[in-house]
């Protein structure tokens, strides 16, 4: 494992696989190098790319510096790009895709390509529920209630109550509560769940993806990004959901990056 210091001194732990132009993989909520989909995606990209797996601040081998701001996470990505050799491509999943898109908008020429999978931006009628989650999450984190914060997140993403109770007695629960404060980071990245107007300034080649078996709102977000970002492509992976098959995703990303 390697590490790089971000602009505010935060230590960002990362590792690389393969060789070639860099692609940085950006996880969503509750995920990091040791827990999440990106490690399974990496081998499919490594034959032609330097694949960068990293722990977002407050997770895994990375440290944290308060107060949090989305700009600090973008500085983390900039530090990684500098460490592995600029420019780089970004691949973000779920709320990590929102962070990747904001980074592409603000880092401009440092980002050659942007690929996002199912960023959960939502149409206006669905946003009150997102704001209610923000309030519930903020209340739990403000009270230091990490169990409550994780429970709010799992409920928000559709995990049934009995399953949440079962998870609380599993070995994985301690790992989730350990990074519970970072749920607030992902929530900040998502804003009010509308698609940020600044994405229209992205100059990187962009591919916005969704799964054909996913709920309509996830496909809505993918379409909206493709419509807003100049020259962006939209593709729907048949039969896939939010828990996308890593080999299918890597295959589609390779096709896009190779053009």
BANUTI-797711 format. One line per 8 residues: for each residue x, z, y of N, C-alpha, C, CB. Coordinates in steps of 0.1 Angstrom, whole numbers, plus 5000, padded with zeros to 4 digits. Each point is the difference from the previous one (the first is absolute). Last residue first. Glycine has a CB too. Example, Ala and Ser with C-alpha at 12.3 -4.5 7.8 and 13.67 -1.06 7.14 Angstrom:
BEGIN
5128/5071/4978/5009/5000/5011/4992/5008/5011/5012/4978/4994 | 4991/5021/4949/4991/5000/5012/5009/5000/5012/4981/5012/4988
This chain:
BEGIN
4884/4731/5036/4997/4988/5007/5008/4998/5013/4977/5001/4990 | 5024/5038/4979/5008/4989/4996/4998/4987/5008/5001/5010/4978 | 4973/5031/5026/5013/5001/5006/5009/4988/4997/4998/5025/4998 | 4958/4977/4983/4999/5000/5015/5014/5000/5006/4978/5011/4999 | 5018/4994/4954/4996/4986/5004/5000/4999/5015/4986/4998/4979 | 5022/5045/5004/5012/4991/4998/4996/4985/5004/5008/5015/4981 | 4958/5018/5019/5010/5002/5011/5011/4991/4999/4993/5023/5001 | 4976/4977/4964/4995/4994/5012/5009/5001/5012/4977/5005/4991
5035/5016/4969/5000/4986/4998/4995/4993/5012/4996/5003/4976 | 5002/5044/5022/5014/4995/5002/5001/4985/4999/5009/5021/4991 | 4949/5000/5000/5004/5001/5014/5014/4994/5002/4985/5020/5003 | 5000/4983/4953/4993/4990/5008/5003/5000/5014/4981/5002/4984 | 5038/5031/4989/5006/4987/4997/4993/4989/5007/5007/5008/4978 | 4977/5037/5026/5012/4997/5007/5006/4987/4997/5004/5024/5000 | 4944/4989/5001/5010/4998/4990/5013/4997/5007/4983/4992/4983 | 4980/5037/5043/5003/4986/4996/5011/5000/4989/4994/4992/5023
4970/5040/5000/5011/5003/4991/5005/4987/4993/4990/5023/4995 | 4974/4973/5033/5010/5006/5008/5012/5004/4992/4981/5009/5015 | 4995/4953/4962/4994/5010/5008/5011/5006/5009/4982/5004/4983 | 5009/4946/4987/5008/5012/5004/4992/5009/5009/5021/4986/4998 | 4965/4970/4984/5000/5010/4990/5008/5013/5003/4998/4982/4984 | 5015/4974/5043/4988/5001/4991/5002/5012/4990/4996/4975/5002 | 5025/5019/5047/5005/5000/4987/4988/5003/4990/5023/5007/5008 | 4981/4971/5044/4993/5010/4992/5004/4999/4985/4981/5000/5016
5039/4986/5037/4998/4996/4986/4994/5012/4993/5020/4985/5000 | 4996/4992/5052/4991/5010/4993/5000/4995/4985/4986/5006/5021 | 5049/4986/5025/4993/4995/4988/4992/5012/4994/5018/4982/4996 | 5001/5007/5058/5000/5008/4988/4992/4993/4989/5002/5021/5013 | 5007/4966/5035/5006/4993/4989/4999/5008/4986/5015/4989/5016 | 4979/5041/5026/5001/4986/5001/5007/4994/4988/5002/5002/5024 | 4966/5042/4976/5015/4997/5001/5002/4984/5000/5005/5022/4988 | 4950/4995/5008/5006/5005/5012/5015/4996/5002/4984/5019/4999
4989/4972/4961/4994/4993/5011/5007/5003/5014/4978/5000/4988 | 5034/5022/4971/5004/4985/4999/4994/4993/5012/5001/5001/4975 | 4988/5044/5021/5014/4999/5003/5004/4985/5000/5004/5023/4990 | 4952/4987/4996/5002/5002/5014/5014/4999/5005/4981/5015/4999 | 5008/4982/4955/4996/4988/5007/5002/5002/5015/4983/4995/4983 | 5026/5041/4989/5009/4990/4997/4997/4987/5008/5004/5009/4977 | 4966/5027/5025/5012/5003/5007/5010/4989/4998/4996/5025/4998 | 4964/4973/4978/4998/4998/5014/5013/5002/5008/4976/5007/4997
5023/5002/4958/5002/4986/5002/4997/4997/5015/4993/4995/4976 | 5000/5048/5011/5014/4998/4999/5003/4985/5001/5003/5019/4985 | 4953/4996/5015/5006/5004/5013/5015/4998/4999/4982/5017/5003 | 4989/4973/4959/4999/4990/5011/5008/5004/5012/4978/4994/4992 | 5038/5024/4960/4988/5001/5008/5001/4990/5012/4997/5024/4993 | 5030/4962/4964/5000/5011/5009/4987/5001/5008/5025/4999/5001 | 4993/4968/4966/4991/5010/4995/4998/5012/5009/5007/4992/4977 | 5022/4970/5033/4987/4995/4998/4990/5010/4995/5010/4978/4997
5034/5034/5033/4996/4997/4986/4985/4996/5000/5017/5017/4992 | 5021/4974/5049/4990/5010/4995/4997/4996/4985/4989/5003/5023 | 5049/4985/5022/4995/5000/4987/4989/5010/4997/5022/4991/4992 | 5009/4980/5047/4991/5011/4999/4993/4998/4987/4997/5003/5025 | 5050/4978/5001/4991/4998/4989/4991/5013/4998/5016/4984/4989 | 5020/4990/5050/4992/5011/4995/4991/4996/4989/5001/5010/5023 | 5046/4981/5011/4991/4993/4990/4992/5011/4993/5016/4980/4997 | 5002/5033/5051/5005/4999/4986/4990/4991/4993/5012/5022/5001
4981/4994/5044/5006/4987/4999/5005/4997/4986/5007/5001/5024 | 4955/5032/5004/5009/4999/4989/5005/4985/4999/4988/5019/4987 | 4978/5001/5043/5013/4997/5005/5011/4998/4989/4994/5012/5021 | 4960/5002/4973/5000/4986/5004/5013/4995/5006/4976/5003/5005 | 5013/5042/4982/5005/4992/4989/5000/4985/5003/4991/5018/4985 | 4993/5017/5045/5014/4997/5001/5005/4991/4988/5003/5021/5014 | 4952/4999/4989/5002/4987/5007/5014/4996/5001/4980/5005/5013 | 5000/5026/4947/5006/5001/5014/5002/4986/5006/5011/5021/4993
4950/4995/4973/5012/4993/4999/5006/4999/5014/4991/4986/4981 | 4979/5057/5002/4999/4986/5004/5013/4993/5000/4981/5006/5015 | 5014/5040/4975/4997/4991/4989/4996/4986/5004/4993/5020/4987 | 5024/5017/5040/4986/5002/4998/4994/4990/4989/4998/5007/5024 | 5053/5005/4973/4992/5001/5012/4986/5003/4998/5016/4985/5010 | 5024/5009/4958/4987/4993/5000/4992/5000/5012/5000/5005/4976 | 5040/5020/5020/5004/4986/4999/4987/4991/5000/5021/5006/4988 | 4975/5041/5010/5004/4996/5014/5003/4985/5000/5009/5023/5005
4982/4997/4954/4987/4999/5008/5003/4995/5014/4990/5019/4986 | 5046/4989/4985/4993/4988/4996/4987/4998/5008/5010/5002/4977 | 5014/5038/5029/5008/4989/5005/4993/4987/4997/5021/5013/4997 | 4961/5027/4987/4997/4999/5014/5008/4988/5006/4996/5024/5001 | 5012/4988/4955/4987/4994/5001/4996/4998/5014/4993/5010/4978 | 5046/5014/5010/5002/4985/5003/4987/4993/4999/5023/5001/4991 | 4980/5046/4998/5001/4997/5015/5001/4986/5003/5010/5022/5003 | 4991/4992/4950/4987/5000/5007/5001/4997/5015/4992/5016/4982
5042/4989/4980/5000/4990/5010/4987/4998/5008/5018/4988/4987 | 4987/5045/4978/5013/5001/5007/5001/4990/5011/5010/5007/4979 | 4953/4994/4991/4998/5009/5011/5014/5001/5008/4982/5013/4987 | 5017/4959/4975/4991/4995/5010/4999/5010/5012/4987/4987/4982 | 5038/5026/4979/5006/4989/5007/4992/4994/5012/5012/4995/4979 | 4969/5038/4993/5010/5006/5008/5008/4989/5008/5002/5019/4983 | 4966/4967/4984/4994/5006/5013/5010/5006/5009/4980/5004/4987 | 5028/4977/4968/5002/4991/5011/4995/5006/5013/4998/4981/4985
4997/5040/4971/5014/5001/5006/5002/4992/5013/5008/5005/4977 | 4942/5011/5010/5010/4992/4994/5013/5002/5007/4983/4983/4994 | 4973/5036/5018/5007/5007/4989/5011/4992/4993/4979/5013/4997 | 4994/4969/5038/5005/5012/5006/5008/5008/4989/4981/5000/5017 | 4995/4960/4972/5013/4998/5005/5006/5012/5006/4993/4977/5005 | 4962/5025/4980/5010/4999/4988/5014/4997/5005/4981/4991/4986 | 4985/5010/5046/5002/5013/4995/5009/5000/4988/4977/5006/5007 | 5011/4953/5011/5008/5007/5010/5003/5014/4994/4991/4987/5020
4979/4987/4957/5013/4995/4998/5010/5007/5009/4991/4978/4993 | 4963/5031/5011/5005/5006/4988/5014/4996/4997/4977/5001/4991 | 5001/4979/5048/5003/5015/5001/5006/5006/4987/4982/5001/5017 | 5026/4946/4992/4988/5009/4998/5004/5015/5001/4989/4982/4986 | 5035/4977/5041/5002/5008/4987/4989/5009/4999/5025/4998/5001 | 4983/4971/5037/4990/4997/4989/5002/5007/4987/4997/4979/5010 | 5026/5022/5036/5003/4987/4992/4991/4999/4988/5023/5001/5009 | 4972/5037/5018/4998/4989/5009/5003/4987/4993/5007/5014/5019
5001/5027/4959/4985/4998/5002/4998/4987/5008/4995/5025/4998 | 5049/4990/4998/4995/4995/4987/4985/4996/5001/5018/5014/4988 | 5001/5007/5050/5005/4986/4998/4995/4994/4987/5021/5006/5013 | 4969/5039/4997/4993/4991/5009/5004/4986/4998/4999/5019/5017 | 5024/5014/4958/4986/4998/4996/4992/4991/5009/5001/5023/4990 | 5042/4990/5023/5001/4990/4989/4986/4998/4994/5023/5008/4995 | 4980/5024/5039/5003/4986/5006/5001/4990/4988/5013/5011/5019 | 4979/5034/4970/4988/4994/5007/5003/4986/5005/4993/5023/5006
5042/5003/4975/4991/4996/4990/4988/4993/5006/5007/5020/4987 | 5024/4998/5043/5005/4988/4993/4991/4995/4989/5023/5007/5006 | 4974/5024/5039/4993/4999/4987/5003/4987/4993/4981/5014/5009 | 5030/5006/5036/5010/5001/4990/4994/4999/4986/5013/5014/5015 | 4965/4979/5028/4999/5014/4994/5010/5002/4990/4976/4999/5005 | 5022/4959/5016/5001/5010/5011/5000/5014/4995/4990/4984/5015 | 5000/4980/4955/5015/5001/5003/5003/5010/5011/5002/4977/4993 | 4952/5015/4997/5007/5006/4988/5015/5002/5003/4983/4990/4985
4991/4988/5047/4996/5014/4999/5007/5007/4989/4978/4994/5009 | 5027/4959/4996/5007/5008/5011/4997/5014/4999/4999/4980/5014 | 4978/4992/4956/5014/5001/4997/5008/5008/5010/4999/4978/4989 | 4956/5013/5020/5001/5009/4988/5015/5002/4997/4977/4992/4991 | 5013/4976/5042/4997/5014/5005/5002/5010/4989/4984/4990/5016 | 5021/4964/4973/5011/5005/5009/4998/5014/5005/5003/4976/5008 | 4963/5003/4967/5011/5004/4992/5012/5005/5008/4992/4983/4983 | 4971/5000/5040/4996/5013/4994/5011/5005/4990/4976/4993/5002
5028/4964/5017/5003/5010/5010/4996/5014/4995/4995/4983/5018 | 4996/4980/4955/5014/5002/5001/5004/5011/5010/5003/4976/4994 | 4952/5011/5001/5005/5008/4988/5015/5002/5001/4981/4991/4986 | 4999/4982/5048/4997/5014/5001/5004/5009/4988/4981/4993/5014 | 5025/4958/4985/5010/5009/5007/4996/5014/5003/5008/4979/5010 | 4968/4981/4970/5007/5009/4991/5009/5010/5007/4999/4982/4982 | 4977/4982/5041/4990/5010/4993/5006/5010/4991/4984/4982/5002 | 5044/4983/5020/4995/5011/5008/4990/5009/4994/5004/4985/5018
5032/4990/4951/4991/4996/5010/4993/5012/5007/4996/4979/4986 | 5054/5026/4993/4986/5000/4996/4991/4994/5011/5004/5020/4986 | 5050/4985/4988/4993/4999/5013/4985/4997/4997/5021/4991/5012 | 5018/5019/4955/4986/5004/5001/4994/5001/5014/5004/5012/4980 | 5034/4956/4993/5000/5010/5010/4985/5004/5003/5022/4990/5010 | 4999/4979/4953/4988/5009/5002/5002/5011/5009/4994/4994/4977 | 5049/4980/5017/4990/5000/4989/4989/5011/5003/5017/4992/4983 | 5025/4976/5044/4992/5012/4999/4989/4998/4989/5004/5005/5024
5045/4972/4998/4990/4999/4990/4993/5014/4999/5013/4982/4987 | 5023/4988/5047/4992/5012/4998/4990/4997/4989/5002/5007/5024 | 5049/4974/4998/4988/4998/4992/4992/5013/4999/5011/4981/4987 | 5029/5016/5039/4998/4986/4998/4986/4997/4994/5025/4998/4996 | 4998/5041/5038/4991/4998/4988/4998/4986/4998/4989/5022/5003 | 5036/4993/5034/5006/5007/4989/4992/4999/4987/5010/5016/5016 | 4975/4966/5027/5009/4992/4992/5008/5007/4989/5002/4987/5021 | 4960/5041/4998/5001/4986/5003/5009/4993/4991/4995/5005/5024
4988/5042/4982/5014/4997/4998/5003/4985/5001/5001/5020/4985 | 4954/4999/5021/5009/5006/5010/5015/4997/4998/4983/5018/5001 | 4982/4965/4970/4996/4997/5014/5010/5005/5009/4976/5001/4994 | 5029/5009/4961/5002/4986/5002/4997/4996/5014/4995/4995/4976 | 4995/5049/5011/5014/4998/5001/5004/4985/5002/5003/5019/4985 | 4952/4992/5007/5004/5005/5013/5015/4998/5002/4981/5017/4999 | 5003/4972/4959/4995/4991/5010/5004/5004/5014/4981/4994/4985 | 5029/5035/4978/5008/4987/5000/4996/4991/5011/5003/5003/4975
4971/5035/5019/5013/5003/5006/5009/4988/5000/4998/5024/4992 | 4961/4971/4986/4998/5002/5015/5013/5003/5007/4976/5008/4995 | 5025/4990/4958/4999/4987/5006/4997/5000/5015/4992/4992/4978 | 5009/5048/4997/5013/4995/5002/5000/4986/5006/5008/5015/4981 | 4952/5004/5005/5004/5005/5013/5014/4996/5003/4983/5018/4999 | 5005/4955/4962/4990/5009/5005/5004/5004/5015/4995/5008/4976 | 5045/4969/5005/4988/5002/4992/4991/5010/5007/5012/4993/4979 | 5032/4972/5035/4993/5012/5001/4987/5000/4992/5011/5004/5022
5040/4969/4989/4988/5000/4991/4994/5014/5000/5010/4982/4985 | 5028/4986/5046/4993/5012/4997/4988/4998/4991/5007/5009/5022 | 5045/4966/4992/4985/4999/4997/4995/5014/4998/5003/4977/4990 | 5042/5012/5041/4994/5003/4987/4986/4997/4999/5017/5018/4998 | 5034/4969/5031/4986/5005/5000/4995/5003/4986/4995/4987/5021 | 5045/5034/4987/4988/4994/5007/5002/4984/4999/4997/5020/5016 | 5022/5023/4954/5003/4987/5006/4988/4993/5005/5019/4999/4984 | 4987/5047/4999/5001/4991/4988/5003/4986/5005/4984/5014/4987
5012/5023/5044/5009/5005/4989/5001/4989/4990/4993/5023/5004 | 4977/4971/5032/5014/4999/5005/5010/5004/4989/4992/5006/5023 | 4962/4997/4968/5004/4986/5002/5014/4999/5004/4976/4994/5006 | 5007/5049/4991/5002/4994/4987/5004/4985/5001/4983/5016/4991 | 5005/5007/5049/5012/5005/4995/5004/4994/4986/4996/5021/5013 | 4962/4969/5006/5011/4993/5007/5013/5005/4995/4985/4998/5020 | 4978/5024/4964/5001/4986/4994/5011/4993/5007/4975/5000/4994 | 5015/5042/5023/5006/5001/4987/5002/4987/4993/4988/5022/4998
4989/4979/5043/5015/5002/5002/5007/5002/4986/4996/5010/5023 | 4958/4989/4978/5005/4987/5002/5015/5000/5003/4977/4993/5009 | 5001/5048/4986/5000/4993/4987/5005/4986/5002/4982/5014/4991 | 5012/5011/5048/5011/5005/4992/5001/4993/4987/4998/5023/5011 | 4965/4968/5016/5012/4993/5005/5013/5005/4993/4989/4997/5022 | 4968/5024/4971/5002/4987/4993/5012/4993/5004/4975/4998/4998 | 5024/5055/5005/4995/4989/5007/5002/4987/4992/5004/5011/5023 | 5001/5048/4975/4999/4987/4994/4994/4990/5010/4996/5010/4977
5033/5035/5036/4987/4996/4996/5000/4986/4995/4990/5015/5017 | 5043/5007/4962/4987/5001/5007/5003/5000/5015/4990/5013/4981 | 5035/4969/4971/5002/5005/5014/4987/5000/5007/5024/4992/5000 | 5000/5004/4946/4989/4998/5009/5004/5006/5014/4983/5000/4981 | 5041/4978/4969/4997/5012/5008/4988/4997/5010/5024/5008/4998 | 4988/4968/4952/5001/4999/5015/4996/5013/5006/4995/4976/4999 | 5004/5013/4953/5013/5004/5005/5002/4999/5015/5008/4992/4978 | 4942/5012/5004/5012/4998/4992/5013/5004/5005/4988/4981/4991
4977/5017/5047/4997/4997/4985/5014/4999/4993/4977/4989/5005 | 5017/5015/5044/4991/5010/4994/4998/4999/4985/4989/5002/5022 | 5022/4953/5002/5004/5014/5005/4990/5010/4995/5011/4990/5021 | 4995/4968/4949/4996/5001/5014/5003/5015/5004/4982/4982/4997 | 5045/4992/4965/4991/5011/5002/4996/5001/5015/5009/5012/4979 | 5008/4942/4992/5004/5011/5008/4988/5011/5001/5015/4985/5014 | 5008/4965/4964/4990/5010/4997/5004/5012/5008/4995/4992/4977 | 5018/4953/5023/5002/5014/5006/4988/5009/4997/5015/4990/5018
5010/4961/4963/4988/5008/5001/5003/5014/5004/4989/4986/4983 | 5033/4963/5018/5004/5014/5001/4988/5008/5003/5024/4994/5008 | 4972/4958/4966/5000/5008/5013/5007/5013/4998/4978/4989/5006 | 5013/4978/4959/5004/4991/5011/5000/5008/5014/4990/4981/4988 | 5001/5040/4968/5009/4988/4996/5004/4992/5012/4989/5000/4979 | 4980/5039/5025/5015/5002/5001/5008/4988/4996/4995/5023/4995 | 4955/4985/5004/5006/4994/5012/5015/4999/5000/4980/5008/5012 | 4994/5012/4953/4995/4986/5001/5005/4993/5012/4980/5007/4988
5029/5040/5004/5007/4992/4991/4996/4985/5001/5002/5020/4985 | 4975/5013/5043/5013/4997/5003/5007/4991/4990/5001/5021/5012 | 4955/5000/4984/5000/4987/5007/5014/4995/5001/4979/5006/5012 | 5012/5038/4971/4996/4990/4990/5001/4986/5006/4986/5017/4989 | 5021/5019/5040/5011/5000/4990/4998/4989/4989/5005/5024/5004 | 4961/4987/5029/5011/4991/5005/5011/4999/4990/4994/5006/5023 | 4963/5021/4976/5001/4987/4993/5012/4992/5003/4976/5000/5002 | 5021/5056/4996/4993/4989/5007/5003/4987/4994/5001/5013/5021
5029/5032/4980/4985/5000/4997/4993/4990/5008/5001/5024/4994 | 5046/4984/5010/4998/5005/4987/4986/5001/4996/5019/5013/5004 | 4995/4970/5039/5008/4993/4990/4997/5005/4986/5017/4996/5017 | 4943/5013/5014/5014/5000/5004/5008/4993/4988/4998/5021/5015 | 4947/4993/5005/5009/4993/4991/5014/5001/5006/4982/4984/4993 | 4975/5032/5026/5003/5007/4989/5010/4994/4990/4978/5009/5002 | 5002/4958/5034/4998/5014/4999/5003/5006/4986/4983/4997/5018 | 5040/4956/4989/4989/5006/5007/4999/5015/4998/4988/4978/4997
5058/4988/5003/4989/5007/4992/4989/5004/5009/5016/5008/4984 | 5022/4952/5018/4995/5011/5008/4988/5006/4993/5009/4989/5021 | 5039/4979/4972/4987/5003/4994/4994/5013/5006/5006/4988/4979 | 5030/4970/5035/4998/5014/5000/4986/5003/4996/5017/5003/5019 | 5022/4956/4975/4986/5002/5002/4998/5015/4998/4993/4977/4991 | 5051/4986/5019/4994/5013/4998/4985/4999/5001/5020/5011/5008 | 5016/4950/4974/4994/5005/5012/4991/5013/4998/5000/4976/5009 | 5035/5019/4954/4994/4990/5007/4994/5005/5013/4995/4987/4979
5012/5038/4971/5009/4994/5010/4993/4988/5007/5021/5008/4987 | 4967/5041/4980/5001/4986/5002/5010/4996/5011/4977/4998/4991 | 5001/5049/5014/5001/4993/4987/5002/4985/5004/4986/5017/4987 | 5018/5036/5039/4999/4985/5000/5001/4995/4985/5009/4999/5024 | 4977/5050/5007/5008/4994/4989/4997/4985/5001/5000/5021/4985 | 4994/5027/5048/4996/4987/4995/5009/4996/4989/4991/4994/5022 | 4994/5048/5018/5006/4997/4987/4995/4986/4995/5002/5025/4995 | 5004/5000/5055/4991/4991/4992/5007/4996/4987/4988/4992/5021
5014/5048/5022/5007/4993/4989/4990/4993/4991/5017/5018/5000 | 4982/4995/5055/4994/5002/4987/5008/4992/4989/4977/5003/5011 | 5031/4996/5038/5008/5008/4991/4994/5003/4986/5009/5010/5020 | 4974/4961/5017/4999/5014/5003/5007/5010/4991/4978/4994/5009 | 5023/4958/4985/5004/5002/5013/4999/5015/5005/4992/4977/5004 | 5017/5015/4944/4991/4993/5010/5004/5004/5014/4981/5000/4983 | 5050/4998/4971/4994/5009/5011/4992/4991/5009/5019/5017/4998 | 4993/4977/4948/5003/4995/5013/4994/5010/5010/5001/4975/4992
5015/5021/4951/4992/5005/5011/5005/4994/5013/4995/5021/4987 | 5005/4971/4954/5007/5000/5013/4991/5007/5010/5013/4979/4994 | 4993/5021/4948/4992/5000/5012/5009/5000/5012/4982/5012/4988
